[in-house]
């Protein structure tokens, strides 16, 4: 599958360097502490964390909640194939477990939506690294075909897994 503006990345290239500014990252330094008014994550020590928000914390929307509200994913994971169809529940459980594990340490890594399309399931994420990690977890557990397509102009990663 080919996407306009995307380049295929080999499976062995595990680093995706951001070449353009991400509009969903803060333009300037946030006040510390700041708390996300939507999810309750706290910006402290230069990063978003799951902490108890101090009473005097500034109100700010975190980049993940901003992406979710705008429905503007940074990553997509496409799931296809007869193996996927026959093991869908088990595979989706693995993906939710992976996201929960990542989100516990990194509040900005979340699933935005799961869409059922003819012949495929499409998972959208707030972070390119979450989409990549879920694809790698699937490949590690079940093998199959795994492809990455990264568009540096949009800071967007598409991961395709088929089995």
C-alpha positions as CSV (number, residue, x, y, z in Angstrom):
1,X,0.0,0.0,0.0
2,X,1.4,3.4,-1.0
3,X,0.6,6.7,0.6
4,X,1.4,10.1,-1.0
5,X,4.1,11.9,0.9
6,X,5.0,8.8,3.0
7,X,8.3,6.9,2.9
8,X,8.6,3.3,3.8
9,X,10.8,2.6,6.9
10,X,12.6,-0.7,7.3
11,X,11.6,-2.7,10.3
12,X,15.1,-2.4,11.7
13,X,15.0,1.4,11.9
14,X,13.4,1.8,15.3
15,X,14.0,5.6,15.6
16,X,11.6,8.1,14.0
17,X,13.3,11.5,14.2
18,X,10.8,14.4,14.2
19,X,11.9,16.7,11.4
20,X,9.1,19.3,11.6
21,X,7.5,21.1,14.5
22,X,4.5,19.3,15.9
23,X,1.6,21.8,16.2
24,X,0.4,19.8,19.2
25,X,3.5,20.4,21.2
26,X,3.7,23.5,23.3
27,X,5.2,26.5,21.6
28,X,6.7,27.8,24.7
29,X,7.6,26.6,28.2
30,X,4.5,25.8,30.2
31,X,4.0,27.1,33.7
32,X,4.9,24.5,36.3
33,X,2.9,22.9,37.6
34,X,0.1,22.8,35.0
35,X,-2.8,20.4,35.1
36,X,-4.8,19.2,32.1
37,X,-8.4,20.3,32.6
38,X,-9.6,17.2,30.6
39,X,-7.6,14.2,31.8
40,X,-5.9,15.5,35.0
41,X,-2.3,14.9,33.8
42,X,0.2,17.2,35.4
43,X,3.0,19.0,33.7
44,X,5.9,18.9,36.1
45,X,9.7,18.8,35.7
46,X,9.4,19.4,32.0
47,X,7.0,16.6,31.1
48,X,3.4,15.4,31.5
49,X,3.0,12.9,34.3
50,X,0.2,11.2,36.3
51,X,0.6,13.1,39.6
52,X,-1.7,14.7,42.2
53,X,-2.3,18.2,41.0
54,X,-1.4,21.0,43.4
55,X,-4.2,23.4,44.2
56,X,-2.4,26.3,42.6
57,X,-1.6,24.5,39.3
58,X,-2.3,26.4,36.0
59,X,-5.0,25.0,33.8
60,X,-3.8,23.7,30.4
61,X,-5.0,21.2,27.9
62,X,-2.3,18.5,27.3
63,X,-1.3,17.6,23.7
64,X,-3.0,14.2,23.9
65,X,-6.4,15.6,24.9
66,X,-6.0,18.4,22.2
67,X,-5.4,15.7,19.5
68,X,-8.4,13.6,20.8
69,X,-10.7,16.7,20.8
70,X,-9.6,17.6,17.3
71,X,-9.6,14.0,16.2
72,X,-6.1,14.5,14.7
73,X,-4.1,11.4,15.2
74,X,-0.3,11.2,15.0
75,X,-0.3,7.4,14.3
76,X,-2.5,4.8,12.6
77,X,-2.3,1.1,13.0
78,X,-4.1,-0.9,10.3
79,X,-5.0,-4.6,11.1
80,X,-5.9,-7.0,8.3
81,X,-5.9,-10.7,7.4
82,X,-7.7,-13.9,8.1
83,X,-5.6,-14.6,11.2
84,X,-6.6,-11.2,12.6
85,X,-10.2,-11.9,11.8
86,X,-10.2,-15.2,13.6
87,X,-8.2,-13.9,16.6
88,X,-9.6,-10.3,16.8
89,X,-10.6,-10.3,20.5
90,X,-7.3,-11.7,21.6
91,X,-5.3,-9.2,19.4
92,X,-7.4,-6.2,20.5
93,X,-6.9,-7.2,24.2
94,X,-3.1,-7.2,23.5
95,X,-3.3,-3.7,22.0
96,X,-5.4,-2.3,24.9
97,X,-2.9,-3.9,27.4
98,X,0.0,-2.3,25.5
99,X,-1.6,1.1,25.4
100,X,-2.5,0.9,29.2
101,X,1.1,0.0,30.0
102,X,2.5,2.9,27.9
103,X,-0.1,5.4,29.1
104,X,0.7,4.6,32.8
105,X,4.2,6.0,32.3
106,X,3.6,8.4,29.4
107,X,0.2,10.2,29.7
108,X,0.5,11.5,26.1
109,X,0.4,8.0,24.6
110,X,-3.3,7.0,24.0
111,X,-5.6,5.4,21.6
112,X,-8.0,7.9,20.0
113,X,-10.4,5.6,18.2
114,X,-10.8,2.1,16.8
115,X,-12.7,2.1,13.5
116,X,-14.1,-1.0,11.8
117,X,-13.8,-0.8,8.0
118,X,-14.5,-3.4,5.3
119,X,-11.6,-5.9,5.6
120,X,-9.6,-4.0,8.3
121,X,-9.6,-2.4,11.7
122,X,-8.0,1.0,12.0
123,X,-6.6,2.1,15.4
124,X,-5.7,5.8,15.7
125,X,-3.2,7.1,18.3
126,X,-2.0,10.4,19.8
127,X,1.6,9.4,19.5
128,X,3.7,7.9,16.6
129,X,5.7,5.8,19.1
130,X,2.5,4.2,20.5
131,X,1.4,3.1,17.0
132,X,4.9,1.7,16.3
133,X,5.1,-0.1,19.6
134,X,1.7,-1.7,19.1
135,X,2.8,-2.9,15.7
136,X,6.0,-4.3,17.1
137,X,4.0,-6.0,20.0
138,X,1.8,-7.7,17.4
139,X,4.7,-8.8,15.2
140,X,6.5,-10.2,18.3
141,X,3.5,-12.1,19.5
142,X,2.0,-13.3,16.2
143,X,4.6,-12.6,13.4
144,X,2.8,-11.6,10.2
145,X,3.8,-8.7,7.9
146,X,4.6,-5.4,9.4
147,X,5.2,-2.1,7.5
148,X,5.9,1.4,8.6
149,X,5.2,4.5,6.5
150,X,6.3,7.8,7.9
151,X,5.4,11.3,6.6
152,X,7.8,13.8,8.1
153,X,5.9,16.8,6.8
154,X,2.9,15.9,8.8
155,X,4.7,14.0,11.6
156,X,2.4,11.1,10.9
157,X,3.1,7.3,11.1
158,X,1.1,4.6,9.4
159,X,1.7,1.1,10.6
160,X,0.3,-1.8,8.6
161,X,0.1,-5.3,10.1
162,X,-1.4,-8.2,8.2
163,X,-1.6,-11.9,9.1
